[in-house]
Amino acid sequence: DTLDALIAVELRRRRCAAHLSPTDLERLADLEPGQVSDYESGRAELEAATLWRLCDAFGTDVTVFFDAIRHRLAHRDVPPIPAASPPPIRQPAKALSPASD
C-alpha cells in the first residue's frame, strides 16, 4: 500500500535526520528490539499508538509527520521503501579539554 510505504519512508527520514540508530529510537519510544527496522522495511504495519510514541520521541506532533506524507502524495513523490541498511556508526563525542596556553 502506498500510504504504508510513505509512512515507512518518513519514519526512516526522520530517524536519519535526528542521527538516531534504530536501537536509539526504540529505546526513546519504548519499543521492542527490531521494531523500527520492521516498520521501516515494511515488514510490520505501524499502529497509531506506536506512531504517536515515535513522534513523541522525535519531539514532533503526529500531524507534522502526516503533513510530510501529504506533501509527497500531492507532488507524486512516492519513493520505494528504502532497503534495510545499517545506519552509519556514530562515534561518541570527544570531551573538550580546556585549552592550555
PADREN-452247 format. One record per atom (N, C-alpha, C): residue number from 1; residue in three letters; atom name; z negated, y, x. Coordinates in Angstrom, 1 decimal, padded with zeros to 4 digits. Last residue first. Example, Ala and Ser with C-alpha at 12.3 -4.5 7.8 and 13.67 -1.06 7.14 Angstrom:
REM residues 2
<rec pos="2" code="SER" site="N" zz="-007.1" yy="-002.2" xx="012.8"/>
<rec pos="2" code="SER" site="CA" zz="-007.1" yy="-001.1" xx="013.7"/>
<rec pos="2" code="SER" site="C" zz="-007.9" yy="000.0" xx="012.9"/>
<rec pos="1" code="ALA" site="N" zz="-007.8" yy="-005.7" xx="013.2"/>
<rec pos="1" code="ALA" site="CA" zz="-007.8" yy="-004.5" xx="012.3"/>
<rec pos="1" code="ALA" site="C" zz="-007.8" yy="-003.3" xx="013.2"/>
This chain:
REM residues 101
<rec pos="101" code="ASP" site="N" zz="-027.5" yy="027.4" xx="047.5"/>
<rec pos="101" code="ASP" site="CA" zz="-026.8" yy="028.5" xx="048.2"/>
<rec pos="101" code="ASP" site="C" zz="-027.1" yy="028.3" xx="049.7"/>
<rec pos="100" code="SER" site="N" zz="-026.7" yy="024.9" xx="045.1"/>
<rec pos="100" code="SER" site="CA" zz="-027.5" yy="025.3" xx="046.3"/>
<rec pos="100" code="SER" site="C" zz="-026.8" yy="026.3" xx="047.1"/>
<rec pos="99" code="ALA" site="N" zz="-026.8" yy="024.6" xx="041.6"/>
<rec pos="99" code="ALA" site="CA" zz="-026.0" yy="025.0" xx="042.8"/>
<rec pos="99" code="ALA" site="C" zz="-027.0" yy="025.4" xx="043.9"/>
<rec pos="98" code="PRO" site="N" zz="-028.4" yy="021.9" xx="040.1"/>
<rec pos="98" code="PRO" site="CA" zz="-028.4" yy="023.3" xx="040.4"/>
<rec pos="98" code="PRO" site="C" zz="-027.6" yy="023.6" xx="041.7"/>
<rec pos="97" code="SER" site="N" zz="-026.2" yy="019.4" xx="038.7"/>
<rec pos="97" code="SER" site="CA" zz="-027.4" yy="019.8" xx="039.6"/>
<rec pos="97" code="SER" site="C" zz="-027.3" yy="021.3" xx="039.9"/>
<rec pos="96" code="LEU" site="N" zz="-025.4" yy="017.9" xx="035.8"/>
<rec pos="96" code="LEU" site="CA" zz="-025.2" yy="019.0" xx="036.6"/>
<rec pos="96" code="LEU" site="C" zz="-026.4" yy="019.3" xx="037.4"/>
<rec pos="95" code="ALA" site="N" zz="-024.6" yy="014.5" xx="035.4"/>
<rec pos="95" code="ALA" site="CA" zz="-025.7" yy="015.5" xx="035.3"/>
<rec pos="95" code="ALA" site="C" zz="-025.3" yy="016.6" xx="036.2"/>
<rec pos="94" code="LYS" site="N" zz="-021.6" yy="013.5" xx="033.9"/>
<rec pos="94" code="LYS" site="CA" zz="-022.4" yy="013.6" xx="035.1"/>
<rec pos="94" code="LYS" site="C" zz="-023.4" yy="014.7" xx="034.9"/>
<rec pos="93" code="ALA" site="N" zz="-021.2" yy="011.6" xx="031.0"/>
<rec pos="93" code="ALA" site="CA" zz="-021.2" yy="012.9" xx="031.6"/>
<rec pos="93" code="ALA" site="C" zz="-022.1" yy="012.9" xx="032.9"/>
<rec pos="92" code="PRO" site="N" zz="-019.7" yy="008.4" xx="031.3"/>
<rec pos="92" code="PRO" site="CA" zz="-020.8" yy="009.2" xx="031.0"/>
<rec pos="92" code="PRO" site="C" zz="-020.7" yy="010.5" xx="031.7"/>
<rec pos="91" code="GLN" site="N" zz="-016.3" yy="007.9" xx="030.4"/>
<rec pos="91" code="GLN" site="CA" zz="-017.3" yy="007.9" xx="031.5"/>
<rec pos="91" code="GLN" site="C" zz="-018.5" yy="008.8" xx="031.0"/>
<rec pos="90" code="ARG" site="N" zz="-014.7" yy="005.9" xx="028.0"/>
<rec pos="90" code="ARG" site="CA" zz="-015.3" yy="007.3" xx="028.4"/>
<rec pos="90" code="ARG" site="C" zz="-016.3" yy="007.1" xx="029.4"/>
<rec pos="89" code="ILE" site="N" zz="-011.8" yy="004.2" xx="027.8"/>
<rec pos="89" code="ILE" site="CA" zz="-013.2" yy="004.1" xx="028.2"/>
<rec pos="89" code="ILE" site="C" zz="-013.7" yy="005.5" xx="028.7"/>
<rec pos="88" code="PRO" site="N" zz="-009.7" yy="004.6" xx="025.0"/>
<rec pos="88" code="PRO" site="CA" zz="-010.0" yy="004.8" xx="026.4"/>
<rec pos="88" code="PRO" site="C" zz="-011.5" yy="004.8" xx="026.7"/>
<rec pos="87" code="PRO" site="N" zz="-009.9" yy="002.0" xx="022.6"/>
<rec pos="87" code="PRO" site="CA" zz="-009.9" yy="003.4" xx="022.9"/>
<rec pos="87" code="PRO" site="C" zz="-010.1" yy="003.5" xx="024.4"/>
<rec pos="86" code="PRO" site="N" zz="-007.6" yy="-000.8" xx="022.3"/>
<rec pos="86" code="PRO" site="CA" zz="-009.0" yy="-000.2" xx="022.6"/>
<rec pos="86" code="PRO" site="C" zz="-008.9" yy="001.2" xx="022.9"/>
<rec pos="85" code="SER" site="N" zz="-005.6" yy="-001.0" xx="019.4"/>
<rec pos="85" code="SER" site="CA" zz="-005.7" yy="-000.9" xx="020.8"/>
<rec pos="85" code="SER" site="C" zz="-007.1" yy="-000.3" xx="021.2"/>
<rec pos="84" code="ALA" site="N" zz="-003.7" yy="-002.0" xx="016.8"/>
<rec pos="84" code="ALA" site="CA" zz="-005.0" yy="-002.0" xx="017.3"/>
<rec pos="84" code="ALA" site="C" zz="-005.0" yy="-002.0" xx="018.8"/>
<rec pos="83" code="ALA" site="N" zz="-001.1" yy="000.2" xx="015.9"/>
<rec pos="83" code="ALA" site="CA" zz="-001.5" yy="-001.1" xx="016.5"/>
<rec pos="83" code="ALA" site="C" zz="-002.9" yy="-001.0" xx="017.0"/>
<rec pos="82" code="PRO" site="N" zz="-001.4" yy="002.2" xx="012.9"/>
<rec pos="82" code="PRO" site="CA" zz="-001.3" yy="002.0" xx="014.4"/>
<rec pos="82" code="PRO" site="C" zz="-001.7" yy="000.7" xx="014.8"/>
<rec pos="81" code="ILE" site="N" zz="000.7" yy="001.8" xx="010.1"/>
<rec pos="81" code="ILE" site="CA" zz="-000.7" yy="001.6" xx="010.6"/>
<rec pos="81" code="ILE" site="C" zz="-000.6" yy="001.4" xx="012.1"/>
<rec pos="80" code="PRO" site="N" zz="003.3" yy="004.3" xx="010.2"/>
<rec pos="80" code="PRO" site="CA" zz="002.8" yy="002.9" xx="010.0"/>
<rec pos="80" code="PRO" site="C" zz="001.4" yy="002.9" xx="010.5"/>
<rec pos="79" code="PRO" site="N" zz="003.2" yy="007.6" xx="008.5"/>
<rec pos="79" code="PRO" site="CA" zz="003.3" yy="006.7" xx="009.7"/>
<rec pos="79" code="PRO" site="C" zz="002.8" yy="005.3" xx="009.4"/>
<rec pos="78" code="VAL" site="N" zz="004.6" yy="009.6" xx="006.6"/>
<rec pos="78" code="VAL" site="CA" zz="003.8" yy="008.4" xx="006.4"/>
<rec pos="78" code="VAL" site="C" zz="004.0" yy="007.5" xx="007.5"/>
<rec pos="77" code="ASP" site="N" zz="005.2" yy="012.4" xx="005.6"/>
<rec pos="77" code="ASP" site="CA" zz="004.9" yy="012.0" xx="007.0"/>
<rec pos="77" code="ASP" site="C" zz="004.0" yy="010.8" xx="006.9"/>
<rec pos="76" code="ARG" site="N" zz="006.0" yy="013.8" xx="003.4"/>
<rec pos="76" code="ARG" site="CA" zz="006.6" yy="012.4" xx="003.6"/>
<rec pos="76" code="ARG" site="C" zz="006.4" yy="012.0" xx="005.1"/>
<rec pos="75" code="HIS" site="N" zz="004.5" yy="015.9" xx="002.7"/>
<rec pos="75" code="HIS" site="CA" zz="005.6" yy="016.1" xx="003.7"/>
<rec pos="75" code="HIS" site="C" zz="006.3" yy="014.8" xx="004.2"/>
<rec pos="74" code="ALA" site="N" zz="002.8" yy="014.8" xx="000.9"/>
<rec pos="74" code="ALA" site="CA" zz="003.6" yy="015.9" xx="000.5"/>
<rec pos="74" code="ALA" site="C" zz="004.8" yy="016.1" xx="001.5"/>
<rec pos="73" code="LEU" site="N" zz="001.4" yy="013.0" xx="002.5"/>
<rec pos="73" code="LEU" site="CA" zz="002.3" yy="012.5" xx="001.4"/>
<rec pos="73" code="LEU" site="C" zz="003.3" yy="013.6" xx="001.0"/>
<rec pos="72" code="ARG" site="N" zz="000.1" yy="014.7" xx="004.3"/>
<rec pos="72" code="ARG" site="CA" zz="001.0" yy="013.7" xx="004.8"/>
<rec pos="72" code="ARG" site="C" zz="002.0" yy="013.2" xx="003.7"/>
<rec pos="71" code="HIS" site="N" zz="-001.6" yy="016.0" xx="002.4"/>
<rec pos="71" code="HIS" site="CA" zz="-000.6" yy="016.8" xx="003.2"/>
<rec pos="71" code="HIS" site="C" zz="000.5" yy="015.8" xx="003.7"/>
<rec pos="70" code="ARG" site="N" zz="-003.2" yy="014.0" xx="001.6"/>
<rec pos="70" code="ARG" site="CA" zz="-002.3" yy="014.6" xx="000.6"/>
<rec pos="70" code="ARG" site="C" zz="-001.2" yy="015.4" xx="001.3"/>
<rec pos="69" code="ILE" site="N" zz="-004.6" yy="013.5" xx="003.9"/>
<rec pos="69" code="ILE" site="CA" zz="-003.7" yy="012.5" xx="003.4"/>
<rec pos="69" code="ILE" site="C" zz="-002.7" yy="013.1" xx="002.4"/>
<rec pos="68" code="ALA" site="N" zz="-006.0" yy="015.8" xx="004.1"/>
<rec pos="68" code="ALA" site="CA" zz="-005.1" yy="015.5" xx="005.2"/>
<rec pos="68" code="ALA" site="C" zz="-004.1" yy="014.4" xx="004.7"/>
<rec pos="67" code="ASP" site="N" zz="-007.5" yy="015.6" xx="001.8"/>
<rec pos="67" code="ASP" site="CA" zz="-006.6" yy="016.7" xx="001.9"/>
<rec pos="67" code="ASP" site="C" zz="-005.6" yy="016.4" xx="003.0"/>
<rec pos="66" code="PHE" site="N" zz="-009.2" yy="013.5" xx="002.3"/>
<rec pos="66" code="PHE" site="CA" zz="-008.1" yy="013.2" xx="001.4"/>
<rec pos="66" code="PHE" site="C" zz="-007.1" yy="014.4" xx="001.5"/>
<rec pos="65" code="PHE" site="N" zz="-011.0" yy="014.8" xx="004.1"/>
<rec pos="65" code="PHE" site="CA" zz="-010.3" yy="013.5" xx="004.5"/>
<rec pos="65" code="PHE" site="C" zz="-009.1" yy="013.3" xx="003.7"/>
<rec pos="64" code="VAL" site="N" zz="-012.0" yy="016.7" xx="002.4"/>
<rec pos="64" code="VAL" site="CA" zz="-011.2" yy="017.1" xx="003.6"/>
<rec pos="64" code="VAL" site="C" zz="-010.4" yy="016.0" xx="004.1"/>
<rec pos="63" code="THR" site="N" zz="-013.4" yy="015.2" xx="000.6"/>
<rec pos="63" code="THR" site="CA" zz="-012.3" yy="016.0" xx="000.2"/>
<rec pos="63" code="THR" site="C" zz="-011.4" yy="016.4" xx="001.3"/>
<rec pos="62" code="VAL" site="N" zz="-015.6" yy="014.3" xx="002.1"/>
<rec pos="62" code="VAL" site="CA" zz="-014.5" yy="013.3" xx="001.7"/>
<rec pos="62" code="VAL" site="C" zz="-013.3" yy="014.1" xx="001.2"/>
<rec pos="61" code="ASP" site="N" zz="-016.5" yy="016.5" xx="004.8"/>
<rec pos="61" code="ASP" site="CA" zz="-016.5" yy="016.1" xx="003.4"/>
<rec pos="61" code="ASP" site="C" zz="-015.4" yy="015.2" xx="003.0"/>
<rec pos="60" code="THR" site="N" zz="-017.9" yy="015.8" xx="008.0"/>
<rec pos="60" code="THR" site="CA" zz="-016.9" yy="016.4" xx="007.1"/>
<rec pos="60" code="THR" site="C" zz="-017.1" yy="015.8" xx="005.7"/>
<rec pos="59" code="GLY" site="N" zz="-019.1" yy="014.4" xx="010.0"/>
<rec pos="59" code="GLY" site="CA" zz="-019.6" yy="015.8" xx="009.7"/>
<rec pos="59" code="GLY" site="C" zz="-018.6" yy="016.5" xx="008.8"/>
<rec pos="58" code="PHE" site="N" zz="-018.6" yy="011.9" xx="010.6"/>
<rec pos="58" code="PHE" site="CA" zz="-017.7" yy="012.8" xx="011.2"/>
<rec pos="58" code="PHE" site="C" zz="-018.2" yy="014.3" xx="011.0"/>
<rec pos="57" code="ALA" site="N" zz="-020.5" yy="010.7" xx="009.0"/>
<rec pos="57" code="ALA" site="CA" zz="-020.6" yy="010.5" xx="010.4"/>
<rec pos="57" code="ALA" site="C" zz="-019.7" yy="011.5" xx="011.2"/>
<rec pos="56" code="ASP" site="N" zz="-019.4" yy="011.4" xx="006.5"/>
<rec pos="56" code="ASP" site="CA" zz="-020.7" yy="012.0" xx="006.9"/>
<rec pos="56" code="ASP" site="C" zz="-020.9" yy="011.9" xx="008.4"/>
<rec pos="55" code="CYS" site="N" zz="-017.2" yy="009.7" xx="006.6"/>
<rec pos="55" code="CYS" site="CA" zz="-017.0" yy="011.2" xx="006.6"/>
<rec pos="55" code="CYS" site="C" zz="-018.3" yy="011.9" xx="007.0"/>
<rec pos="54" code="LEU" site="N" zz="-018.6" yy="007.3" xx="006.5"/>
<rec pos="54" code="LEU" site="CA" zz="-017.8" yy="007.6" xx="007.6"/>
<rec pos="54" code="LEU" site="C" zz="-017.5" yy="009.1" xx="007.7"/>
<rec pos="53" code="ARG" site="N" zz="-019.8" yy="007.4" xx="004.0"/>
<rec pos="53" code="ARG" site="CA" zz="-020.7" yy="007.3" xx="005.2"/>
<rec pos="53" code="ARG" site="C" zz="-019.9" yy="007.7" xx="006.4"/>
<rec pos="52" code="TRP" site="N" zz="-017.5" yy="007.4" xx="002.4"/>
<rec pos="52" code="TRP" site="CA" zz="-018.5" yy="008.5" xx="002.3"/>
<rec pos="52" code="TRP" site="C" zz="-019.3" yy="008.5" xx="003.6"/>
<rec pos="51" code="LEU" site="N" zz="-016.4" yy="005.0" xx="003.0"/>
<rec pos="51" code="LEU" site="CA" zz="-015.7" yy="006.2" xx="003.3"/>
<rec pos="51" code="LEU" site="C" zz="-016.6" yy="007.4" xx="003.3"/>
<rec pos="50" code="THR" site="N" zz="-018.4" yy="003.4" xx="001.7"/>
<rec pos="50" code="THR" site="CA" zz="-018.2" yy="003.3" xx="003.2"/>
<rec pos="50" code="THR" site="C" zz="-017.4" yy="004.5" xx="003.7"/>
<rec pos="49" code="ALA" site="N" zz="-018.0" yy="004.0" xx="-000.9"/>
<rec pos="49" code="ALA" site="CA" zz="-019.3" yy="004.3" xx="-000.3"/>
<rec pos="49" code="ALA" site="C" zz="-019.2" yy="004.3" xx="001.2"/>
<rec pos="48" code="ALA" site="N" zz="-015.3" yy="003.1" xx="-001.3"/>
<rec pos="48" code="ALA" site="CA" zz="-015.6" yy="004.6" xx="-001.5"/>
<rec pos="48" code="ALA" site="C" zz="-017.0" yy="004.9" xx="-000.8"/>
<rec pos="47" code="GLU" site="N" zz="-014.0" yy="000.8" xx="001.1"/>
<rec pos="47" code="GLU" site="CA" zz="-014.7" yy="001.1" xx="-000.2"/>
<rec pos="47" code="GLU" site="C" zz="-015.1" yy="002.6" xx="-000.1"/>
<rec pos="46" code="LEU" site="N" zz="-011.1" yy="-000.1" xx="002.6"/>
<rec pos="46" code="LEU" site="CA" zz="-012.2" yy="000.7" xx="002.7"/>
<rec pos="46" code="LEU" site="C" zz="-012.8" yy="001.1" xx="001.4"/>
<rec pos="45" code="GLU" site="N" zz="-010.1" yy="-003.4" xx="003.3"/>
<rec pos="45" code="GLU" site="CA" zz="-009.9" yy="-002.2" xx="002.5"/>
<rec pos="45" code="GLU" site="C" zz="-011.2" yy="-001.4" xx="002.5"/>
<rec pos="44" code="ALA" site="N" zz="-009.0" yy="-004.8" xx="006.4"/>
<rec pos="44" code="ALA" site="CA" zz="-010.1" yy="-004.7" xx="005.3"/>
<rec pos="44" code="ALA" site="C" zz="-009.8" yy="-003.4" xx="004.6"/>
<rec pos="43" code="ARG" site="N" zz="-006.9" yy="-004.7" xx="008.0"/>
<rec pos="43" code="ARG" site="CA" zz="-007.4" yy="-006.0" xx="007.7"/>
<rec pos="43" code="ARG" site="C" zz="-008.4" yy="-006.0" xx="006.6"/>
<rec pos="42" code="GLY" site="N" zz="-006.0" yy="-002.2" xx="008.8"/>
<rec pos="42" code="GLY" site="CA" zz="-005.6" yy="-002.6" xx="007.5"/>
<rec pos="42" code="GLY" site="C" zz="-006.0" yy="-004.0" xx="007.1"/>
<rec pos="41" code="SER" site="N" zz="-006.9" yy="-001.2" xx="011.2"/>
<rec pos="41" code="SER" site="CA" zz="-005.8" yy="-002.1" xx="011.3"/>
<rec pos="41" code="SER" site="C" zz="-005.3" yy="-002.5" xx="009.9"/>
<rec pos="40" code="GLU" site="N" zz="-009.1" yy="000.3" xx="010.3"/>
<rec pos="40" code="GLU" site="CA" zz="-008.0" yy="001.0" xx="011.0"/>
<rec pos="40" code="GLU" site="C" zz="-006.8" yy="000.1" xx="011.1"/>
<rec pos="39" code="TYR" site="N" zz="-010.8" yy="-001.7" xx="009.3"/>
<rec pos="39" code="TYR" site="CA" zz="-010.3" yy="-000.7" xx="008.4"/>
<rec pos="39" code="TYR" site="C" zz="-009.1" yy="000.0" xx="009.0"/>
<rec pos="38" code="ASP" site="N" zz="-011.3" yy="-003.2" xx="011.6"/>
<rec pos="38" code="ASP" site="CA" zz="-010.7" yy="-003.9" xx="010.5"/>
<rec pos="38" code="ASP" site="C" zz="-010.1" yy="-002.8" xx="009.5"/>
<rec pos="37" code="SER" site="N" zz="-012.6" yy="-001.3" xx="013.2"/>
<rec pos="37" code="SER" site="CA" zz="-011.3" yy="-001.8" xx="013.7"/>
<rec pos="37" code="SER" site="C" zz="-010.6" yy="-002.5" xx="012.5"/>
<rec pos="36" code="VAL" site="N" zz="-014.9" yy="-000.9" xx="011.7"/>
<rec pos="36" code="VAL" site="CA" zz="-014.0" yy="000.2" xx="011.9"/>
<rec pos="36" code="VAL" site="C" zz="-012.6" yy="-000.3" xx="012.3"/>
<rec pos="35" code="GLN" site="N" zz="-016.2" yy="-003.5" xx="011.8"/>
<rec pos="35" code="GLN" site="CA" zz="-015.7" yy="-003.0" xx="010.6"/>
<rec pos="35" code="GLN" site="C" zz="-014.6" yy="-001.8" xx="010.8"/>
<rec pos="34" code="GLY" site="N" zz="-017.2" yy="-004.4" xx="014.2"/>
<rec pos="34" code="GLY" site="CA" zz="-015.9" yy="-004.8" xx="013.9"/>
<rec pos="34" code="GLY" site="C" zz="-015.3" yy="-004.2" xx="012.6"/>
<rec pos="33" code="PRO" site="N" zz="-020.6" yy="-004.5" xx="013.2"/>
<rec pos="33" code="PRO" site="CA" zz="-019.7" yy="-004.5" xx="014.3"/>
<rec pos="33" code="PRO" site="C" zz="-018.3" yy="-005.0" xx="013.8"/>
<rec pos="32" code="GLU" site="N" zz="-021.3" yy="-002.6" xx="010.1"/>
<rec pos="32" code="GLU" site="CA" zz="-021.4" yy="-003.8" xx="010.9"/>
<rec pos="32" code="GLU" site="C" zz="-020.4" yy="-003.8" xx="012.1"/>
<rec pos="31" code="LEU" site="N" zz="-022.5" yy="000.8" xx="010.1"/>
<rec pos="31" code="LEU" site="CA" zz="-021.6" yy="-000.3" xx="009.7"/>
<rec pos="31" code="LEU" site="C" zz="-021.8" yy="-001.5" xx="010.6"/>
<rec pos="30" code="ASP" site="N" zz="-023.7" yy="003.4" xx="010.3"/>
<rec pos="30" code="ASP" site="CA" zz="-024.4" yy="002.3" xx="009.9"/>
<rec pos="30" code="ASP" site="C" zz="-023.6" yy="001.2" xx="009.3"/>
<rec pos="29" code="ALA" site="N" zz="-022.3" yy="005.5" xx="011.4"/>
<rec pos="29" code="ALA" site="CA" zz="-022.1" yy="005.3" xx="009.9"/>
<rec pos="29" code="ALA" site="C" zz="-022.9" yy="004.1" xx="009.4"/>
<rec pos="28" code="LEU" site="N" zz="-022.9" yy="005.3" xx="014.1"/>
<rec pos="28" code="LEU" site="CA" zz="-023.2" yy="006.5" xx="013.3"/>
<rec pos="28" code="LEU" site="C" zz="-023.2" yy="006.3" xx="011.8"/>
<rec pos="27" code="ARG" site="N" zz="-022.0" yy="002.7" xx="014.6"/>
<rec pos="27" code="ARG" site="CA" zz="-023.4" yy="003.0" xx="014.8"/>
<rec pos="27" code="ARG" site="C" zz="-023.8" yy="004.2" xx="014.0"/>
<rec pos="26" code="GLU" site="N" zz="-019.3" yy="003.0" xx="014.2"/>
<rec pos="26" code="GLU" site="CA" zz="-020.0" yy="002.0" xx="013.4"/>
<rec pos="26" code="GLU" site="C" zz="-021.5" yy="002.3" xx="013.5"/>
<rec pos="25" code="LEU" site="N" zz="-018.7" yy="004.9" xx="016.2"/>
<rec pos="25" code="LEU" site="CA" zz="-018.6" yy="005.3" xx="014.8"/>
<rec pos="25" code="LEU" site="C" zz="-019.3" yy="004.3" xx="013.9"/>
<rec pos="24" code="ASP" site="N" zz="-019.1" yy="003.3" xx="018.5"/>
<rec pos="24" code="ASP" site="CA" zz="-019.9" yy="004.5" xx="018.3"/>
<rec pos="24" code="ASP" site="C" zz="-019.9" yy="004.9" xx="016.8"/>
<rec pos="23" code="THR" site="N" zz="-017.2" yy="001.3" xx="018.1"/>
<rec pos="23" code="THR" site="CA" zz="-018.6" yy="000.9" xx="018.1"/>
<rec pos="23" code="THR" site="C" zz="-019.5" yy="002.2" xx="017.9"/>
<rec pos="22" code="PRO" site="N" zz="-014.8" yy="002.7" xx="018.3"/>
<rec pos="22" code="PRO" site="CA" zz="-015.1" yy="002.1" xx="017.0"/>
<rec pos="22" code="PRO" site="C" zz="-016.6" yy="001.8" xx="017.0"/>
<rec pos="21" code="SER" site="N" zz="-015.7" yy="005.8" xx="020.1"/>
<rec pos="21" code="SER" site="CA" zz="-015.1" yy="004.4" xx="020.1"/>
<rec pos="21" code="SER" site="C" zz="-015.4" yy="003.8" xx="018.7"/>
<rec pos="20" code="LEU" site="N" zz="-014.7" yy="009.1" xx="019.7"/>
<rec pos="20" code="LEU" site="CA" zz="-015.7" yy="008.1" xx="019.4"/>
<rec pos="20" code="LEU" site="C" zz="-015.0" yy="006.7" xx="019.6"/>
<rec pos="19" code="HIS" site="N" zz="-013.5" yy="011.7" xx="019.8"/>
<rec pos="19" code="HIS" site="CA" zz="-013.8" yy="010.9" xx="021.0"/>
<rec pos="19" code="HIS" site="C" zz="-014.9" yy="009.9" xx="020.8"/>
<rec pos="18" code="ALA" site="N" zz="-012.6" yy="012.8" xx="017.5"/>
<rec pos="18" code="ALA" site="CA" zz="-014.0" yy="013.0" xx="017.8"/>
<rec pos="18" code="ALA" site="C" zz="-014.4" yy="012.3" xx="019.1"/>
<rec pos="17" code="ALA" site="N" zz="-010.0" yy="011.9" xx="017.6"/>
<rec pos="17" code="ALA" site="CA" zz="-010.2" yy="013.3" xx="017.8"/>
<rec pos="17" code="ALA" site="C" zz="-011.7" yy="013.6" xx="018.1"/>
<rec pos="16" code="CYS" site="N" zz="-010.5" yy="009.2" xx="016.9"/>
<rec pos="16" code="CYS" site="CA" zz="-010.0" yy="009.5" xx="018.2"/>
<rec pos="16" code="CYS" site="C" zz="-010.2" yy="011.0" xx="018.5"/>
<rec pos="15" code="ARG" site="N" zz="-011.4" yy="009.5" xx="014.2"/>
<rec pos="15" code="ARG" site="CA" zz="-012.2" yy="008.9" xx="015.2"/>
<rec pos="15" code="ARG" site="C" zz="-011.8" yy="009.3" xx="016.6"/>
<rec pos="14" code="ARG" site="N" zz="-009.1" yy="010.7" xx="013.0"/>
<rec pos="14" code="ARG" site="CA" zz="-010.4" yy="011.5" xx="013.1"/>
<rec pos="14" code="ARG" site="C" zz="-011.3" yy="010.9" xx="014.2"/>
<rec pos="13" code="ARG" site="N" zz="-007.3" yy="008.7" xx="013.4"/>
<rec pos="13" code="ARG" site="CA" zz="-007.0" yy="010.0" xx="013.9"/>
<rec pos="13" code="ARG" site="C" zz="-008.3" yy="010.8" xx="014.1"/>
<rec pos="12" code="ARG" site="N" zz="-008.5" yy="006.6" xx="011.9"/>
<rec pos="12" code="ARG" site="CA" zz="-008.3" yy="006.4" xx="013.4"/>
<rec pos="12" code="ARG" site="C" zz="-008.0" yy="007.8" xx="014.0"/>
<rec pos="11" code="LEU" site="N" zz="-008.4" yy="007.7" xx="009.4"/>
<rec pos="11" code="LEU" site="CA" zz="-009.6" yy="007.2" xx="009.9"/>
<rec pos="11" code="LEU" site="C" zz="-009.5" yy="007.2" xx="011.5"/>
<rec pos="10" code="GLU" site="N" zz="-005.6" yy="008.0" xx="009.0"/>
<rec pos="10" code="GLU" site="CA" zz="-006.5" yy="009.2" xx="009.0"/>
<rec pos="10" code="GLU" site="C" zz="-007.9" yy="008.9" xx="009.7"/>
<rec pos="9" code="VAL" site="N" zz="-004.8" yy="005.4" xx="009.0"/>
<rec pos="9" code="VAL" site="CA" zz="-004.3" yy="006.3" xx="010.0"/>
<rec pos="9" code="VAL" site="C" zz="-005.2" yy="007.5" xx="010.1"/>
<rec pos="8" code="ALA" site="N" zz="-006.1" yy="004.4" xx="006.7"/>
<rec pos="8" code="ALA" site="CA" zz="-006.3" yy="003.8" xx="008.0"/>
<rec pos="8" code="ALA" site="C" zz="-005.9" yy="004.7" xx="009.1"/>
<rec pos="7" code="ILE" site="N" zz="-005.0" yy="006.0" xx="004.7"/>
<rec pos="7" code="ILE" site="CA" zz="-006.4" yy="006.1" xx="005.0"/>
<rec pos="7" code="ILE" site="C" zz="-006.8" yy="005.5" xx="006.3"/>
<rec pos="6" code="LEU" site="N" zz="-002.4" yy="005.2" xx="004.9"/>
<rec pos="6" code="LEU" site="CA" zz="-002.7" yy="006.5" xx="005.2"/>
<rec pos="6" code="LEU" site="C" zz="-004.2" yy="006.7" xx="005.5"/>
<rec pos="5" code="ALA" site="N" zz="-002.6" yy="002.5" xx="004.0"/>
<rec pos="5" code="ALA" site="CA" zz="-002.1" yy="002.8" xx="005.3"/>
<rec pos="5" code="ALA" site="C" zz="-002.5" yy="004.2" xx="005.8"/>
<rec pos="4" code="ASP" site="N" zz="-003.5" yy="003.0" xx="001.3"/>
<rec pos="4" code="ASP" site="CA" zz="-004.4" yy="002.3" xx="002.3"/>
<rec pos="4" code="ASP" site="C" zz="-003.9" yy="002.5" xx="003.7"/>
<rec pos="3" code="LEU" site="N" zz="-001.1" yy="004.3" xx="000.4"/>
<rec pos="3" code="LEU" site="CA" zz="-002.4" yy="005.0" xx="000.4"/>
<rec pos="3" code="LEU" site="C" zz="-003.4" yy="004.4" xx="001.4"/>
<rec pos="2" code="THR" site="N" zz="000.8" yy="002.2" xx="000.5"/>
<rec pos="2" code="THR" site="CA" zz="000.9" yy="003.4" xx="001.3"/>
<rec pos="2" code="THR" site="C" zz="-000.4" yy="004.2" xx="001.5"/>
<rec pos="1" code="ASP" site="N" zz="000.0" yy="-001.2" xx="000.8"/>
<rec pos="1" code="ASP" site="CA" zz="000.0" yy="000.0" xx="000.0"/>
<rec pos="1" code="ASP" site="C" zz="000.0" yy="001.2" xx="000.9"/>
